[in-house]
Amino acid sequence: MARRITIHDVAREAGVAASTVSRAFSSPERISATTREHVVAVAQRLGYRPNPVARALPSGKTQTLALLVPDITNPFFFGLIRGAERQAASAGYTMVLADTGESSAVERTHVERLTGGVDGFVLASSRLTDEALHSLISEHPAVVVNRVIGEDIPCVVINEEQGMRQAAEHLVSLGHRRIAYLSGPSTSWSNRTKWRTLQSSARRLGITITKVGPFAPTVAGGAAAADAVLVADATAVIAFNDLLAIGASRRFLARGIGVPEQISIVGCDDIFGADFCQPPLTTLAADIEQAGRSAVDLLLSELARDHTDNPVADKVVLASHLLIRESTGPAPHPPANSSAPDTESTGSEFGSTTTDPETPRAQKEKR
């Protein structure tokens, strides 16, 4: 194995002190342009690569950023990671990726261990409490994604309200009046925002929306969610994410319940595979790569900003829109033809919504 070229090798070859080589890379303004160009040329010829940790000692900068996500296997984060990494690389930074496993404790541990080794953090869909995030970000440059926790913290969010309203209106236009929301993690800011928006939509549209869950935001979680939906007797489902929606769809089909003939499903995120699962999934979409790029841009601005001015943090809001595919269709029991009395529109937790006794599908399930 070839020996690693060191700063002393470059110094000896260039005919300068090792400290001069160090300054050429970490503090170029402290030496002449001619000397720096000579040192850099020698370093390149020898194949010398500066150690980022060593470079950070005099400058306090590592040219490294950290991106924390709650589940690295969730396809939703693929685009976010790609966008963030490419934007960081274009600015001369390296991106470190960490999986927090949907755990606030693991997330905090990652931040503590990476402190000093990175210049700042991008926290995607953080599971920490608002108080914990305020405390953490007061000590570290950071940007949050899929989270709003105050006017003083930079953030990138998807317009969840816009997408959820479109989903509810789409289902109502198909005749659905009893809709279930498959809830994701209770610690998710996005999950709480979606549920609040659906509650508001239920009141505005005169329908019943029931929350079932929370469930793990995975395909396996979707299977359990599907069984809960059958108890709630909804004719349509809006899921926290596509993984839950796909898992629920598979479970319905396995039980002989047609999608969308007997129940319609709407997902969220438009992950890879949402358009070629069976049936192709109606879902909410947004430019997730742009979310990653915007988060890195905000973080780099934070690192360059003079914090003595106490500026108001930036906030980037990305649009979301509904992609209509084959997983949604007309309600099997159109309300206009129903002899049952209208019920007050609600946005209720599972179990507290009034349901019609012995609906045809409920009778079928009992058989």
N, C-alpha and C positions, 0 to 999 in steps of 0.2 A: 504494500500500500504506500502511495506517495506521501511524503511528509507534507504537512500543512504549512503553507507559507505564512510567516509571522510578520509582525510590524518591524521586528529587528532585521529581518531579511531585506525588507524594502528599504529601511534606513541605510543599511550597509551598501546596497546596490546603488542607491541614489546619492550617497555621500552626504547624508544629513543625519541629525539626531533623531532618535525614535520619537521624541516629543514633537518634532516637526511633522513627522508622518501622521501622528495622532491629530495634530491641529489641522492638517490638510483635509481630513475627513470630518472632524467634529466641529472645528471652529475656523473655517477657511479665511474668515475676515482678519485673523490674527497673523497671517503670513502673506507675503507678496503673491500676486497672481502668477508670476513666473515660477516661483518655487512650488506653488501648489500644482500647476500644470505638469511640472517635471516629476513630482512625487506621484501624482495620479497615473502618469504615463508608465512609470516604472512599475507601479503596483499592478496595472493592467497586464503588462508584459510578463510579470512573474506569476500572475493568477492569484493575487492576494485579494481576499474578500474581508472587508471590515467586520468585526464582531459587533452586532448591534447592542449587546449588553455593555461591551467596553466603550462603545461610542456614547452610550447614555450616561456614563459616569461624569464626564465634564459638562455635557450639555443638558442633562436631565431629560433627554428625549430618546425614545427607542425606535421611533418611526414604525411602531407596531400598534395596532388597534385590536380590541377583542369584541367578538360578536357572540352573545349568549342567546340560545334558543331553547324552548322547553322540551322539544322533541325533534331530534335531528332526522328521524325516520319519517316524519310527517312531510309529504310532498309540498305542502303549502310553503314550507320554509326554503325549498330548493331555489326558487326565484329570488327570494330575499337574500340568501347567501351569495348567489351568483352576482346580483347587482351590487351588494356591499363590497364583495371581494374585488370586483373589477374597478369600482370607483376608488377604492383604497389604493390599488396597484397603480392606477393612473396618476395618483398624487404622490407616489413614491413610498407608500406604506405597505406593510405586510399585515394580513388579517389572520388572527387566531380565532378558531371556532371552538365553542364549548357547549355541551349538551347538559341542561340542568335537570332533565328527567322529570319535568312537571313539579319540581320540588323547590320551594322557597329557600329551604335550608341549604340545598346543594348550590343554588344560585348565589346565595350570600358567600358560601365557601369559595366558589370560583372567583368571585370579585376580590375577596381578601387575598387569595393566593396569587392572583395576577397583578395585584397592585404593585407598582414599581417596575413591572416587566412590560407594561403597555402604557401608552399615552392617554387612552380613553376607552370608553365602553359604549357599545350599542346593545341595548337590552331589549330583545324582541319578546313581546307577549309575556312580560315579567309576571311571575307569580308572587312577588313580594307585596306587602301591604303598602298603601300610600305613605304611611309614616316611615316605614323601613326604606322606601325608595328616596324619600326626601333626605333622610339621614345619610344614605349612601352617596347620593349625587352631590350633596354639599361638600363631600371630601374628594370626589373624583369627577373629572369631565365625563359626561355621559349624555346619551340621547336615548329616548325610549320609543319603541315602535309598538303600535296597537295599544296605546295607553295615553291617557291625559291625566296628569296629576297636579296641575297647577300652572299658573301663568309664567312661572320662572324656570321651567324645565323644558328644553327643546324636545319636540316630539313629531313623529310621523304617524298619521292615523288614516285608516280607510273610512270613508263615509258610510258607516254601518247603517245609520238611519235611512239613508237614501235607498240602499239595497233592500233592507227589510220591508220598507213600505212598498217597493215594487213587487216583492215576493208575495206579500199579503194581497195586494190588489190583483195580481195575476191569478191567484187561486180563487178569489171572490168572483172574478170575471168568468171563471169556469163553473160557478155555482156552489163552491165549497163554503160552508158556514160553520163547520166544526173542525178546527185545525189544531194540531199538536205541535208544540215546539220541543225538539230534542235538545235539552240543555247540556252544555259542555261543562268544564271545570268551574266550580263555584268561585274559585280565586281568579278567574279570567275577567278582566275589564271588558273585553270584547263581548263575552257571553252576557254580562249584565246589561251592556248597552243594547244588544240585540233584543233581549227580553223586554226591556223598558219600551223600546220602539214598537214591538209587537203588541204590547198591552195598549199603547196609544192607538195603534192601527185598529185593534179590535173595537175600541169604543167609537172610533170615527166611522168604521165600515159596518157596524152593527152585527158583528159576528162573535163567536166564542173561540178564544185561543187558550189552550191549556198547556202549561209547562210540565213536562215529564223529565225526570232526572234529578240531579246531574249524572252524566255518564262519562266514562273515559272517552276522549275524542279519537277513538280508534274504530276499525272495522268490527272488532269483537264487541266493543261497546254498543255499536249499532244494532247488533243482534238482540241484545237484552232490551234496548230501547224499543225495538219493534214490538216485542211482546207487551210492553207497557202501553204502547199506542193502541193496541187492540182492546185493552181494558178501558182506555179512555174513549173508545168508539169514535175516533176522528176519521174524516174522509180524506184528509190531507196532512202532510207533515212538512215542517220546515226544520232543518237540522242545523246545529251549531257549525258543523263543518262537513265537507264532502265525505270524509271517512265514516262518520256516523251515518250519513245518508246512504252510502253504498252498503254498509253493513246491514242497515235496516231493510234496504231493498232486497238483498239476498235472503234475509230471513222471511220476509213476506212471501217471496216466490217459493221458498222451500216449504212453506205452509199452505201453498196453493192459493195464495191471495194475489190477484193480478195487479201489476203496476204498469200503467196507471188506471186500469179498468175498474179496480175496486178501491185503490188508494193512490193518491198522488204524492210525489216526494220532491222537495226542493232542497238542494245542498247549498254550501257556501264555500267559496275559494277557487272554484274551477281548477282543481289540481290536475296534474298529469294523469290521464286515464278516465277522467270524468266523462269525456265525450265518447269513449268506446266501451264503457261498461254496459251491461244489459239490464234495463234499457238505458240509453244515454241519458245522463243526469242533467235536469234543469238546475241551474246553480247561479250564484252571484259571483261576478268576476271583477277583478281590479288589477292594476299593473303592479304586481308584487316586486318585480325587479326594480321598478322605479322607487318603490318604498326603500329598498336597500341602498340605492344610489343616494336618495335624498337624506337618509339617515347619516351616511358617511359625510356628505357635504355639510350637514349641520354640525356634526362632531368636529370636523376640521375647522369650521368657523369658530366653534367654541374654543378650540385650542389656540387659535390665533387672536382671539378677542381679548381686549383689555378689560378684565373683570372689575376694575375699580369704578367703571362707569355704570355698573349694575344695569345692563341693558335688558329689555324685555326679550324673552326667549322666542325663537322662531317656532312656527307650527306649520307643518305641511299636511294638507288634507287631500287625499286621493279619491277620485270618484269611483263608485261601484255601480254595476249595472247587471240586469238579469239576462242570462242566456237561456232561452227557452228550448228545451229538447224534449225527448219522448217520455220522460218520467212523470210528466204532469198531463192531466186530461180532465174531461168533464166530471163533476161530482156524480157518484152513483145514485144519490138520492137528492135531486135538486130541491132546494128549500121552497121554490115557488110552487111545487106540486105536493108539498108535504102538508098533511092535515094537522100536524103537531103545532101547538101554539108557539109563537116566537118567544125566545128567552132573552134576557138582558145581556148585551154584549159584555164580555169579560176578558180579562187577561189573568187567569188564575193559576195557582199551583196545582199540580196533579192531585186529583181526589176531591177538589172543592168545587168543581164545575158541575152543574146539573146536566145529566145525560138522559136521553130518551130511553124508556124501557124497551127491552126486547126488539132492537132494530134487526132488520134482516141479516146483516152480517154477524151480529152478536149471536143470533139463533144458529147461523151456520157454524160458527166456531164451537158452540156447545154440542152440536151434533158431531 
